[in-house]
């Protein structure tokens, strides 16, 4: 009767290891216990012995688990400490550290200078962007006066993971192994060179302040823009910080530019020039002997380009264009004065006034005051011309619409073109009608000329017949005539001037055949 107790204890030992098998730290004990369990059965075991064994087994398990965890942590700590001890060598860079993109992990203090020098030289010529609002300028650190200074970068590489703070050094090692530690190469830079470079870049960076203006070709109103100015000394500090950080972009420091007068600022938001109310063109010669006249056309057209005529306002051509003088840039060129074609300062300016008159006529502007030439012009149909003489004869137009209009002038490629721009076309069609009521003959006068041979004659000024004309403007809306206006115009005859020689030994000029005079059509109608 003494055998059951040992058998019960063996059975208890057999059961305990088998149920605890997944947590055991000594796997070699498991097979032996399994064999013992298979070879020994304990049918006679006392029922009360099993709970006691189970209690003993449960008491042993926490001890085994604690021991296993302690052993595991000790092993991990030993490995980490061994690696950390190796990394704590202050004369060697910890693994994973990079310098200017170059791997330097594991290098010693003696090995670092060569690769650090290579990294710095590479970085000196790497593309660098200097950025300001609306502009980027490409340069290099070398161009900004930077010179190699790898000593600080070497010291920084050796300091990574060597602070003496265990947790901080572990974090630094982890970041390095993940490729997150790439140190900037070291630079010094010459401030005078950098400042000179910044001042040279200023014209590319700076932008002038602009008032409200017009994009005539695309018929848009461009709002005012505040310019920018480079703050060179503040930007010098930004360059120093940018080079030290190793970045690819340095934002320069700028300040707003000065404000400029903006006469159209108050109406810019409501100004619309999207519609061409009318356009009118006249030709001019591009031959070299007419170059001064063409030059005068460009000078006279410039003040009108972009001129805004407000609703209800009246404009004066002479006031806008100004006096035609040499100081204003005008040259001597052929022009009509008192019925004669002579060279005068600003000759040709009447072509600008006549072209503007034609544009205003077909746009439907009010034709307040105008006067035709003293003789018909070759570049415009009789009745659509308007002469001007500063201080004596002016042309005035009025905007009777409920929106502003803007003039756009262009003198190029043998054509003077003037457009009247605004919010919308008021009239669907505008018709010009001209009827010649009377043709007047010209007179001929003879002037003595001692440079010509006696009896020789030459035409100094060709005579032209005069005309009495009725001009009519008809304005249509929705297919119906909304308004009609008429004017009586007078073109006096142009006197023909003959030069007759009085010198027996004078020059006898070659006779030139004159083209026959051509009178304008008795009636003419042009519709825009």
C-alpha positions in Angstrom: 0.0 0.0 0.0 3.0 2.3 0.0 3.3 2.5 -3.9 0.4 4.7 -4.9 1.8 7.9 -3.5 5.1 7.9 -5.5 3.0 6.9 -8.6 0.7 9.8 -8.0 3.6 12.2 -7.6 5.2 10.9 -10.9 1.9 11.3 -12.6 1.7 14.9 -11.3 5.2 15.6 -12.5 4.3 14.1 -15.9 1.2 16.2 -16.2 2.7 19.5 -15.0 5.6 19.7 -17.6 3.3 18.7 -20.5 0.7 21.4 -19.8 3.5 24.0 -19.3 5.4 23.0 -22.4 4.7 26.2 -24.6 6.5 28.4 -22.0 9.5 26.2 -21.0 13.0 27.7 -21.5 14.6 24.2 -21.4 13.2 22.3 -24.4 15.4 19.2 -23.9 13.3 18.1 -20.8 10.1 17.8 -22.8 10.9 14.5 -24.6 11.8 12.7 -21.4 8.7 13.8 -19.7 6.6 12.7 -22.7 8.1 9.2 -22.6 7.5 8.9 -18.9 3.8 9.9 -19.4 3.4 7.3 -22.2 4.9 4.3 -20.2 3.4 4.8 -16.8 -0.4 4.8 -16.1 -1.7 5.4 -12.6 -5.2 4.0 -12.3 -4.8 3.5 -8.6 -3.8 7.1 -7.8 -5.5 8.6 -4.9 -8.0 11.3 -6.0 -6.9 13.7 -3.4 -3.3 13.7 -4.5 -3.9 15.4 -7.9 -5.1 18.7 -6.6 -2.1 19.0 -4.4 0.4 18.3 -7.2 -1.4 20.9 -9.4 -1.0 23.5 -6.7 2.7 22.8 -6.5 3.0 23.1 -10.3 1.2 26.4 -10.4 3.5 27.7 -7.8 6.6 26.8 -9.8 5.4 28.4 -13.1 5.7 32.1 -12.1 9.2 31.5 -11.0 10.1 29.9 -14.3 8.5 32.7 -16.3 10.3 35.5 -14.3 13.6 33.7 -14.7 13.1 33.3 -18.4 12.2 37.0 -18.9 15.2 38.1 -16.8 17.5 35.9 -18.8 16.1 37.3 -22.1 16.4 40.9 -21.1 19.9 40.3 -19.9 20.9 38.8 -23.2 19.4 41.7 -25.2 21.0 44.2 -22.9 24.3 42.5 -23.3 24.1 42.7 -27.1 23.0 46.4 -27.1 25.7 47.3 -24.6 28.3 45.5 -26.6 27.3 47.5 -29.7 26.9 50.7 -27.9 30.3 50.3 -26.3 31.8 49.9 -29.7 29.9 53.0 -31.0 31.0 55.1 -28.0 34.5 55.2 -29.4 34.9 59.0 -29.9 37.4 58.5 -32.6 35.0 56.6 -35.0 31.8 57.7 -36.7 28.8 55.5 -35.9 27.3 53.4 -38.7 24.8 55.0 -41.1 26.1 58.6 -40.8 26.4 60.5 -44.2 28.2 63.7 -45.0 27.0 65.7 -48.0 25.5 62.4 -49.3 28.8 60.5 -48.8 28.8 57.5 -46.4 31.2 58.1 -43.5 29.9 55.5 -41.0 32.8 53.5 -39.4 35.5 56.0 -40.5 38.0 57.2 -38.0 39.0 60.8 -37.3 42.1 60.2 -39.4 40.0 58.9 -42.4 37.3 61.6 -42.3 39.2 64.6 -43.8 39.7 63.2 -47.3 36.1 62.3 -47.9 34.9 65.4 -46.1 37.0 67.5 -48.5 35.5 65.7 -51.5 32.0 66.3 -50.2 32.6 70.0 -49.7 34.1 70.5 -53.2 31.2 68.7 -54.7 28.7 70.9 -52.8 30.5 74.1 -53.9 29.4 73.6 -57.5 26.0 72.1 -56.9 23.1 74.0 -58.4 21.6 76.4 -55.9 18.5 78.5 -56.4 18.1 82.0 -55.1 14.4 82.7 -54.9 12.3 85.9 -54.7 8.6 86.5 -55.4 8.1 85.6 -59.1 11.7 84.8 -59.9 14.3 82.1 -59.4 18.0 82.7 -60.2 20.4 79.7 -60.5 23.8 80.0 -59.0 26.3 78.0 -56.9 27.8 78.3 -53.4 31.2 79.0 -55.1 29.8 81.9 -57.0 28.5 83.3 -53.7 32.0 83.4 -52.3 31.8 80.1 -50.4 35.1 78.3 -49.6 35.7 74.8 -48.1 35.7 74.6 -44.3 35.2 70.8 -43.6 36.5 71.0 -40.0 33.1 71.8 -38.5 31.5 69.0 -40.5 34.1 66.5 -39.3 33.5 67.4 -35.7 29.8 67.1 -36.2 30.1 63.6 -37.7 32.2 62.4 -34.8 29.7 63.9 -32.2 26.7 61.9 -33.6 25.9 59.2 -31.0 28.8 60.2 -28.8 27.0 62.6 -26.4 27.3 60.4 -23.3 23.6 60.3 -22.8 22.6 56.6 -23.2 19.1 57.2 -24.5 20.0 60.1 -26.7 22.9 58.1 -28.3 20.6 55.1 -28.9 18.1 57.3 -30.7 20.9 58.9 -32.8 22.2 55.4 -33.7 18.7 54.4 -34.7 18.2 57.5 -36.9 21.6 57.0 -38.5 20.9 53.4 -39.4 17.6 54.5 -41.0 19.5 56.9 -43.2 18.2 60.0 -41.5 21.5 61.6 -40.6 23.1 63.4 -43.6 25.3 66.3 -42.4 25.9 69.4 -44.5 29.4 70.0 -45.7 31.2 72.9 -44.0 31.6 76.3 -45.7 33.0 79.7 -45.0 32.1 82.5 -47.3 33.5 85.9 -48.2 30.7 88.5 -47.3 32.1 91.0 -49.8 31.9 88.6 -52.7 28.5 87.4 -51.7 27.2 91.0 -51.3 28.6 91.9 -54.7 26.8 88.9 -56.3 23.5 89.8 -54.6 23.7 93.4 -55.9 24.5 92.0 -59.4 21.4 89.8 -59.2 19.2 92.7 -58.0 18.0 93.7 -61.5 16.7 90.1 -62.1 15.0 90.0 -58.7 13.6 93.4 -58.4 10.3 94.4 -60.2 9.1 98.0 -60.8 5.8 99.2 -59.4 3.2 99.5 -62.2 0.1 101.6 -62.3 -3.2 100.4 -63.9 -2.5 99.9 -67.6 -4.0 98.4 -70.7 -3.1 95.3 -72.7 -4.4 96.7 -76.0 -3.7 93.8 -78.2 -5.7 91.4 -75.9 -8.1 94.2 -74.9 -7.7 93.7 -71.1 -7.2 96.1 -68.2 -4.2 95.2 -66.1 -4.4 96.1 -62.5 -1.7 98.0 -60.6 1.2 96.0 -59.3 3.4 96.8 -56.3 7.0 96.1 -57.2 9.7 94.4 -55.1 13.1 95.6 -54.0 16.0 93.3 -52.8 17.1 93.8 -49.3 20.8 92.9 -49.9 22.1 92.9 -46.4 19.2 90.9 -45.0 19.6 88.5 -47.9 23.3 88.1 -47.0 22.2 86.6 -43.7 19.8 84.3 -45.5 22.6 83.1 -47.8 24.9 82.4 -44.7 22.1 80.3 -43.1 21.3 78.6 -46.4 24.9 77.6 -47.1 25.3 76.3 -43.5 22.2 74.1 -43.8 23.2 72.6 -47.1 19.8 73.3 -48.8 19.1 73.6 -52.5 17.1 76.8 -52.3 17.6 80.1 -50.5 14.8 82.6 -50.2 16.1 86.1 -50.5 14.6 88.9 -48.5 12.6 91.5 -50.4 10.6 94.6 -49.6 7.7 96.2 -51.4 8.7 98.7 -54.0 7.6 102.4 -53.9 4.0 103.3 -54.9 3.6 105.1 -58.2 0.9 107.5 -59.4 -2.1 105.5 -60.7 -4.6 107.9 -62.4 -7.0 105.1 -63.4 -7.0 103.2 -60.1 -10.4 104.5 -59.1 -12.1 103.2 -62.3 -9.9 100.2 -63.0 -12.4 97.7 -61.5 -15.3 98.9 -63.7 -13.3 99.6 -66.9 -14.1 97.3 -69.8 -12.2 97.5 -73.1 -13.3 94.2 -74.5 -15.2 95.5 -77.5 -13.9 97.4 -80.6 -16.4 100.1 -81.2 -14.6 101.1 -84.4 -11.2 100.9 -86.1 -9.8 103.2 -88.8 -6.6 103.0 -90.9 -4.7 105.3 -93.2 -1.6 104.5 -95.2 1.8 106.2 -95.1 5.0 105.8 -97.1 7.8 103.7 -95.8 10.3 105.0 -98.3 13.6 106.5 -97.0 12.8 110.0 -98.2 9.7 110.0 -96.0 11.4 108.6 -92.9 11.1 111.9 -90.9 7.4 112.1 -91.6 6.9 108.5 -90.5 8.9 109.3 -87.3 6.5 112.3 -86.6 3.5 110.0 -87.0 4.9 107.7 -84.2 5.7 110.7 -81.9 2.2 112.1 -82.4 0.3 108.8 -81.9 2.0 107.9 -78.6 0.2 110.2 -76.3 -3.2 109.0 -77.6 -2.5 105.3 -77.0 -4.3 104.3 -73.8 -6.1 107.6 -73.4 -9.3 107.2 -71.5 -12.3 109.4 -72.5 -14.8 109.2 -69.6 -18.6 109.4 -70.1 -19.7 112.9 -70.9 -16.1 114.2 -71.2 -14.7 116.1 -74.2 -11.2 115.7 -75.4 -8.9 118.2 -77.2 -6.4 116.7 -79.6 -3.9 119.6 -79.2 -4.1 119.3 -75.4 -3.4 115.6 -75.4 -0.7 115.5 -78.1 0.9 118.8 -77.2 2.9 121.3 -79.2 4.8 119.9 -82.2 8.3 121.2 -81.6 11.8 120.0 -81.9 12.1 119.8 -78.1 9.2 117.4 -78.2 11.0 115.2 -80.7 9.4 116.2 -83.9 11.3 116.6 -87.2 10.9 118.6 -90.3 8.6 116.9 -92.9 6.1 117.8 -95.6 2.8 119.2 -94.4 -0.1 121.4 -95.7 -0.1 125.0 -94.6 -2.4 127.7 -96.2 -3.0 125.4 -99.2 0.7 124.8 -99.9 2.7 121.7 -99.3 5.8 122.8 -97.3 8.3 121.3 -94.9 7.4 122.2 -91.3 8.3 120.8 -87.8 5.8 118.1 -87.0 4.8 117.7 -90.7 2.4 114.8 -91.0 0.7 115.1 -87.7 -2.6 115.8 -89.4 -2.6 112.2 -90.5 -2.9 111.2 -86.8 -5.8 113.6 -86.2 -7.6 112.5 -89.4 -7.2 108.8 -88.5 -8.6 109.5 -85.0 -11.4 111.4 -86.5 -12.3 108.5 -88.8 -12.3 106.1 -85.8 -14.4 108.4 -83.7 -16.8 108.9 -86.7 -17.6 105.2 -87.1 -17.6 104.6 -83.3 -20.4 107.0 -82.9 -18.6 109.6 -80.7 -19.8 113.1 -80.8 -17.9 115.2 -83.3 -17.7 118.4 -81.4 -15.3 120.4 -83.6 -13.2 119.7 -86.6 -12.1 121.4 -89.8 -11.1 119.8 -93.1 -7.7 120.4 -94.7 -7.3 123.3 -97.1 -6.8 120.7 -99.8 -7.9 117.0 -100.0 -5.3 114.6 -98.6 -3.9 111.6 -100.4 -4.2 109.2 -97.4 -7.8 109.6 -96.5 -11.2 110.1 -98.3 -12.3 113.7 -98.6 -14.7 114.4 -95.8 -13.1 112.1 -93.2 -10.0 114.3 -92.7 -9.4 116.8 -89.8 -6.6 119.3 -89.8 -4.9 120.6 -86.6 -2.5 123.4 -86.0 -1.3 123.8 -82.4 -2.7 127.0 -80.8 -5.0 127.7 -83.8 -7.0 124.8 -85.1 -8.1 122.0 -82.8 -10.2 118.8 -83.1 -12.5 117.9 -80.2 -14.5 114.8 -79.5 -17.1 113.9 -76.8 -18.0 110.6 -75.3 -21.8 110.6 -75.1 -21.9 106.9 -74.0 -22.5 105.7 -70.4 -19.1 103.9 -70.3 -15.5 105.0 -70.8 -13.8 104.6 -74.1 -10.1 104.0 -74.6 -8.0 104.9 -77.8 -5.5 102.4 -79.1 -3.0 103.7 -81.6 -0.5 101.8 -83.7 1.9 103.1 -86.4 3.7 100.3 -88.2 4.3 98.7 -91.6 3.0 101.6 -93.6 -0.3 102.0 -91.7 -1.7 104.2 -89.0 -4.4 102.4 -87.1 -6.6 103.7 -84.3 -9.2 101.7 -82.4 -11.9 103.0 -80.1 -12.3 100.4 -77.3 -15.1 100.1 -74.8 -17.6 97.9 -73.0 -19.9 97.3 -76.0 -20.9 98.6 -79.5 -23.7 101.1 -79.3 -24.5 101.2 -83.0 -24.8 98.2 -85.2 -23.8 100.2 -88.3 -22.4 103.6 -89.0 -22.5 105.0 -92.5 -20.4 107.8 -94.0 -21.9 109.5 -97.0 -20.4 112.3 -99.1 -21.9 114.3 -101.9 -19.9 116.8 -104.0 -22.1 119.8 -104.6 -19.7 122.0 -106.6 -16.2 121.8 -108.2 -14.2 125.1 -108.1 -11.4 125.8 -110.6 -7.9 126.8 -109.4 -5.9 129.9 -110.2 -2.3 130.0 -111.6 0.3 132.5 -110.5 3.7 133.1 -112.0 6.8 133.9 -109.9 10.1 135.1 -111.4 13.1 132.9 -110.8 16.6 134.3 -111.6 18.1 130.8 -111.4 16.2 129.6 -114.5 16.9 130.5 -118.1 14.8 133.2 -119.6 11.4 131.8 -120.7 11.9 128.5 -119.0 9.0 127.4 -116.7 8.6 124.8 -114.0 5.7 124.0 -111.7 6.6 124.8 -108.1 3.1 123.8 -106.8 0.5 122.0 -108.7 -3.0 123.5 -108.7 -5.9 121.5 -107.5 -9.6 122.1 -107.9 -11.7 123.0 -104.9 -14.9 121.4 -103.7 -18.1 122.1 -101.8 -19.1 118.9 -100.1 -22.0 117.7 -97.9 -20.9 115.0 -95.4 -23.5 112.9 -93.6 -23.3 110.3 -90.8 -26.1 107.8 -90.3 -26.2 105.6 -87.2 -28.2 102.4 -87.0 -29.5 100.3 -84.2 -31.4 97.0 -84.7 -31.5 97.6 -88.4 -33.2 101.0 -88.0 -31.6 104.4 -88.4 -31.3 105.9 -85.0 -29.6 109.2 -85.8 -28.5 111.2 -88.8 -26.1 114.2 -89.0 -24.9 116.4 -91.8 -22.1 119.0 -92.3 -21.2 121.4 -95.1 -17.5 121.2 -95.9 -15.4 123.5 -98.1 -12.1 122.6 -99.7 -10.7 125.8 -101.4 -8.9 125.4 -104.7 -5.1 125.1 -104.4 -3.3 127.8 -106.5 -0.9 126.5 -109.1 2.5 128.2 -108.8 4.8 128.5 -111.9 8.4 129.6 -111.7 9.5 131.5 -114.8 13.1 132.1 -115.6 14.6 135.6 -116.0 18.3 134.8 -116.5 19.6 134.4 -120.1 22.3 132.1 -118.7 20.2 130.3 -116.2 19.3 126.7 -115.9 16.8 125.2 -118.2 15.1 122.4 -116.3 13.8 119.3 -118.0 10.1 119.3 -118.7 8.1 116.8 -116.6 4.8 115.4 -117.7 2.1 115.9 -115.1 -0.5 113.3 -114.4 -4.0 114.5 -115.1 -6.0 115.6 -112.1 -8.5 113.2 -110.8 -11.6 114.6 -109.0 -13.1 112.5 -106.2 -16.3 110.6 -106.9 -19.4 112.8 -106.8 -21.0 110.5 -104.3 -19.4 108.0 -101.8 -20.8 105.8 -99.1 -18.7 103.8 -96.6 -20.4 101.6 -93.9 -18.6 100.2 -90.8 
